[in-house]
């Protein structure tokens, strides 16, 4: 699990690429990136599955903010990004949410 941040020079936006390896995805068929940036929509578009079985998704996030998120594996199991910038307890499930700071 990891993500890469690329700040745009032309506007206050950070392009963030989220990656989840095949092993981290527990051989899931689908993985969804769900968080503040999409109103925790569990119907959000699945991440792109790569030939090697890993998953990737790139989104643009407004800079100077923090966003909570988690991965939803096969629409059933939640997984954190253990390379996240921080973790915050969810007020709903009391599980930890991953945080990306941009």
Order of alpha helices (4+ residues) and beta strands (2+ residues): beta-beta-beta-beta-beta-beta-beta-beta-beta
